[in-house]
Amino acid sequence: MSQASIESVSRESRVFPPQADFARDARVGTRQAYDEMHRRSLEDPDGFWLELARELHWFRAPTQGLDWSGAPHAKWFADGTTNLAYNCLDRHLGPSASGLAGPNKAALIFEGEPGDVQVLTYRQLHREVCRFSNVLGKLGVEKGDRVAIYMGMVPEAVIAMLACARIGAVHTVIFGGFAAEAVRDRVNDAQAKVVVTQDGAWRRGQVVPLKENVDRALAETPGVRHTVVLRRTGNPVAMEPGRDHFWHDVIESVSAKHEAAQLDAEHPLFILYTSGTTGKPKGVLHTTGGYMVGTYATSRYVFDLQPNDTYWCTADVGWVTGHSYIAYGPLANGATCMLYEGAPNHPDPGRFWSIIERHGVSILYTAPTAIRAFVKWGDRYPMAHDLSSLRLLGTVGEPINPEAWMWYRRVIGNERCPIVDTWWQTETGAMMMTPLPGAIATKPGSCCVPFFGVSAKVLREDGTEAGPNEGGLLVVDRPWPSMMRTVWGDDQRFADTYWSRFPGLYFTGDGARRDEDGYFWVMGRVDDVVNVAGHRLGTAEVESALVAHRSVAEAAVVGRPDALKGQALVAFVTVKAGELPTKELKALLLEHVAQEIGKFARPDDIRFTDTLPKTRSGKIMRRLLKEVASGGEVKGDMTTLEDLSVLAKLRADDE
Ligand code: WTA
């Protein structure tokens, strides 16, 4: 790679200051207040974080903040003992410490895909978690043992996670969309003793046969002693006597009393496998105290949680967003959380808006990929519902194209709701860069500024700091409480992947630029950078230009080898409902990119497609498209690909 940095071609210049009425009641209501808190968090990180930590319950209060003596392995609050499930549940049963919760406040509002609704108050959720903690104990699960959770989006998935946290077992949640092989590999890597699953999960009116997949996986997982199977869909399942137990049976025979284990702050909390785009999945390990404080603080300040909020994060519990912002962060704050089981377009593309209307959702946190799907399905679905309960919108998971951001603001937020575009990773545990909705003016497509305690920089290849608007590599240059502690079973990989590119700095793997106001613009994974005739471009920006065209719903741009230019750009484009993928449109789009960015960025080829290959969390798999574009064979790990038929279709279109 040359010394040259990544060229940034985005020219977004719209700015939206926080609305006065929102700012008035917000936890942080001015830019100046943010600046002061942020400065203090960097000048005295131990003091800052210990103060936040004290808002939570500790059996033994920590006196220490960061211990970095074992770098790159951080310890936070190391002399404290606590329990995250206690903080999510028991703490809200007494006189409310947070001012948000109470025993009879709804903790979870669950809506199943078939339409069934179940509400669990904090008292009820506490009771169910205590019972399941006793079930795990009865099955021989001890502190430090691993438990795999392979479920759909049902309350019991959250109950199982909290029960693990309560007894000090380490959970590894495996996304319910994974096939048997992926389950087997993760269960074996984590050496899980128990697998918690369900007969099946509802998805677009169909049953996903979770237990059947577990049965196939368990043929090759020698360490598993027991499974617990929740009845959800009622489809027939095979039950192996002695090994498999129905949830409703085992839960009957246990007490509802359970005392939360007093755990060291550095006790492991969970392992979550993240595949990135290539290679064997990495088991990202998070521990208790720092993760608790990080998710608590970010939920509180970024979502600006207030007592009457109904908060909805649409992520799956199988991803880190579901861990940090469905389960732990919001519950530690005593918030009311919506949980929806199924697909956004079942029975029709208006489902999300109907849920918001019927349950009075006030905060919506979703992903750019979902937003682009809503744009594609058409405005008439959100327009048909009363969305006036919403007061705050959020996104996570990918760079959001400015046009999708504008649509979100206009059609969903009615030009009234602030948008928090939150940048973070499985590895960071909690949000790292984000606007605070009452304090920070937003710019469409920018994740804005670092959260408290976070210091990020954009570097050139040689490690010097990039200038304003100069694209480069995004690093974090000091430790933060919720950072990952290691890769489970592969400490060397932890050091190599994150700490060797720039010694002493955490390398995110993302490209970014920082503008003249100090705002960060993440340009995607650096693996997605292409070099066209000497210009190193983040493909996300070319995609943004394409999506800005009124006919385009979604675009993915990749490079393919080109004798003349080094690399040439190939764009895969899906059009909005009602638009036709014609030759004329192709020509218009090429011209459009040349107009928006410059001739050098004009793709060599545009291919229309119905769908793009995505990971199960909605990230476009550019690696696969790159292989399709270069006409080569598609190789490598595809276990995260959501819909295998997409690839076949793309190749068939190839002529
Ligand atoms: C990308 C999800 C731009 C980024 C929490 C990161 C984003 C990766 C944003 C982590 C955002 C996430 N703007 N890019 N707001 N949020 N990303 O581990 O490339 O599933 O490194 O964690 O998603 O994905 P992960």
Residues whose N, C-alpha, C, O or C-beta is under 5 A from the ligand:
A	BS01	WTA	T395 V396 G397 E398 P399 I400 D421 T422 W423 W424 Q425 T426 C447 T508 D510 V522 G524 R525
